[in-house]
Amino acid sequence: MRLLYALLLLLVPVLGVYTFVTADQHGWWFPDNVSTYGPSIDRLFYLIQAMVAITFIGTEVLLAWFMYKYSKRRDDRGVFSHGNHKLEMVWTAIPAVLLLVIAFAQMGTWAEIKFQKGFPDGEFSMDRPIAEVVASQFDWRAIYPGEDGVIGTMDDLENPFEFVVPVDEDVVFNLRSRDVIHAFFVPQFRLKQDALPGHTIPVWFNATEEGVYDLICAELCGWGHYKMAGRVRVVSRPEYDQFLADLDQEWFSNGMEEVQ
């Protein structure tokens, strides 16, 4: 029975590894990446996953071995100790080293995505954002600048639930919250940024494929959190320009224009 129990315990790491190996085949893995810095995020994930997998498998194997070895009935008395200082130093030092590896491995990616000096400075920049995305209980609103090119003036254009951007272009936008903490999360972009009340947070990405992508609030924000869904629509530059023109006409329409 001891051997049977040990083998059953070993099924835990076996099934765990099998689940990860076959996850992509069953649609359990990440959605396809469609952003320029997505591969860097994925590499960091795989690095951390490898560390966790090795630790998980090693721990489970040792647990099964100890259960098999020490569950045998014995007649001698147990020996108690106050711990092994060398062993404690080892299992403290190893996680510390792994954390340092993660810290240094992520510095370049973090600086590219989050540091202001890494932000693009093209048509859209921190000084000239494409839009301001505002989160509130429980919706998303994208506010585009009007003809004056400045957000926060009378000619702003507001589009609820949908954030439209041009493909293959560096896009910088400001993220705000009107009430509580929300999180702007687009899995295909590998982009997640909290929206904090009272703060305006610059965010950037470059989407490499046209399409419609789910915009999810990844921070529990109240009773209606489950339905706080939006989308990011990535289109060609001509389609984007036409979208702004149509939005301007719709926003400033008085409902009396002649229908062609």
Secondary structure as the mmCIF struct_conf table of DSSP 4:
data_model
#
loop_
_struct_conf.conf_type_id
_struct_conf.id
_struct_conf.beg_label_comp_id
_struct_conf.beg_label_asym_id
_struct_conf.beg_label_seq_id
_struct_conf.end_label_comp_id
_struct_conf.end_label_asym_id
_struct_conf.end_label_seq_id
HELX_RH_AL_P HELX_RH_AL_P1 ARG A 2 VAL A 21
TURN_TY1_P TURN_TY1_P1 THR A 22 ALA A 23
HELX_RH_3T_P HELX_RH_3T_P1 ASP A 24 HIS A 26
TURN_TY1_P TURN_TY1_P2 GLY A 27 GLY A 27
BEND BEND1 TRP A 29 TRP A 29
HELX_LH_PP_P HELX_LH_PP_P1 PHE A 30 ASN A 33
STRN STRN1 SER A 35 SER A 35
TURN_TY1_P TURN_TY1_P3 THR A 36 TYR A 37
HELX_RH_AL_P HELX_RH_AL_P2 GLY A 38 TYR A 70
BEND BEND2 LYS A 72 LYS A 72
BEND BEND3 ASP A 76 ASP A 76
HELX_LH_PP_P HELX_LH_PP_P2 ARG A 77 GLY A 78
BEND BEND4 HIS A 82 HIS A 82
HELX_RH_AL_P HELX_RH_AL_P3 HIS A 85 LYS A 114
BEND BEND5 PHE A 115 PHE A 115
HELX_RH_3T_P HELX_RH_3T_P2 GLN A 116 GLY A 118
BEND BEND6 PHE A 119 PHE A 119
BEND BEND7 GLY A 122 PHE A 124
BEND BEND8 MET A 126 ARG A 128
BEND BEND9 ILE A 130 ILE A 130
STRN STRN2 ALA A 131 SER A 136
TURN_TY1_P TURN_TY1_P4 GLN A 137 PHE A 138
STRN STRN3 ASP A 139 TYR A 144
TURN_TY1_P TURN_TY1_P5 GLU A 147 ASP A 148
TURN_TY1_P TURN_TY1_P6 ILE A 151 GLY A 152
BEND BEND10 THR A 153 THR A 153
TURN_TY1_P TURN_TY1_P7 MET A 154 ASP A 155
STRN STRN4 LEU A 157 PRO A 160
BEND BEND11 PHE A 161 PHE A 161
STRN STRN5 GLU A 162 PRO A 166
TURN_TY1_P TURN_TY1_P8 VAL A 167 ASP A 168
BEND BEND12 GLU A 169 GLU A 169
STRN STRN6 VAL A 171 SER A 177
BEND BEND13 ARG A 178 VAL A 180
STRN STRN7 HIS A 182 VAL A 186
HELX_RH_3T_P HELX_RH_3T_P3 PRO A 187 PHE A 189
TURN_TY1_P TURN_TY1_P9 ARG A 190 ARG A 190
STRN STRN8 LEU A 191 ALA A 195
STRN STRN9 PRO A 197 PRO A 197
TURN_TY1_P TURN_TY1_P10 GLY A 198 GLY A 198
STRN STRN10 ILE A 201 PHE A 205
STRN STRN11 ALA A 207 ALA A 207
BEND BEND14 GLU A 209 GLU A 209
STRN STRN12 GLY A 211 CYS A 217
BEND BEND15 GLU A 219 GLU A 219
BEND BEND16 GLY A 222 GLY A 222
TURN_TY1_P TURN_TY1_P11 TRP A 223 GLY A 224
HELX_RH_3T_P HELX_RH_3T_P4 HIS A 225 LYS A 227
STRN STRN13 ALA A 229 VAL A 235
HELX_RH_AL_P HELX_RH_AL_P4 ARG A 237 TRP A 251
TURN_TY1_P TURN_TY1_P12 PHE A 252 PHE A 252
BEND BEND17 GLY A 255 GLY A 255
BEND BEND18 GLU A 257 GLU A 257
HELX_LH_PP_P HELX_LH_PP_P3 GLU A 258 VAL A 259
#
